[in-house]
Amino acid sequence: MNRRLLRSRTDRMIGGVCGGLAQYFGLDSSTLRVISALLILFGGMSVWVYLILWLVIPEE
């Protein structure tokens, strides 16, 4: 099984990062977006982390 972490082209709101992560881990992308937004708003994750992932993870 050859799984690769890629940004989604179809399931995207901004950069496809959450859609790609959800597809990789087999999660619902909406749930992952809500979790990410809560982490960004309440200090558990920085916006910089999302931007770095956007730059580092290749697009499918």
Order of alpha helices (4+ residues) and beta strands (2+ residues): alpha-alpha-alpha
